[in-house]
Amino acid sequence: MVGGFPRKEGMERKDVMSKNVSIYKAQASALEKHAAADCKVLVVANPANTNALILKEFAPSIPDKNITCLTRLDHNRALGQISERLNVQVSDVKNVIIWGNHSSTQYPDVNHATVTANGAQKPVRELIGDDNWLNNEFIATVQQRGAAIIKARKLSSALSAASSACDHIHDWVVGTPKDTWVSMGVYSDGSYGVQAGLIYSFPVTCEKGDWTIVQNLKIDEFSRDKMDKTAQELVEEKALAKSCLD
């Protein structure tokens, strides 16, 4: 689902939300009426997480697990930043995580990420050896990448978004490689203390067309704060969307 109303200069958040609520309510009604119950839905248009939530609310016959939103673009950007910093192939880096909202509050997390070098896997944090860069510049670069692209080309990303949508669907349908996870905006079941009923980006593995949230990852205090902040933004967006519907 790439149709949405983009935020324009001078527009309030509520104006954008109001337009997207009506678009996604209509899209959901069409899906509810005509789509197969086992269809898979990927929402790309922003605000992606909340658009997906509206879609879910108004297409009740489609299972919760079949409606997702795109955070793979952010995931791929995070992999790219790490590979550039370490001068390795992007394919040698794995298991970064994008937590939360596809917005500037998202949290790109490298605490569980690894790099394959000389046949051995090593933690990204250890190889980079610069916590200041990882906790500040790296996070800000991934968070602000969309805005930087708009500034540079006067339009939002096109090919990179399309490519990551292909990656998302490919891994969802075909499955993720062994011991590898990817980031997907999915319906929260309360994992990692994230309020159930939000569409939130988690690390997931995929098999036989189904996704599963990776469990039991250790979350430090720094990460907890970032994860809670992006969750709070989604709670506020959900309330804003509800007020637009009302």
Secondary structure, 3 states (H helix, E strand, C coil): CCCCCCCCCCCCHHHHHHHHHHHHHHHHHHHHHHCCCCCCEEECCCCHHHHHHHHHHHCCCCCHHHEEECCHHHHHHHHHHHHHHHCCCHHHEECCEEEECCCCCCEEECCCCEEEECCEEEEHHHHHCCHHHHHHHHHHHHHHHHHHHHHHHCCCCCHHHHHHHHHHHHHHHHCCCCCCCEEEEEECCCHHHCCCCCEEEEEEEEECCEEEECCCCCCCHHHHHHHHHHHHHHHHHHHHHHHHHC
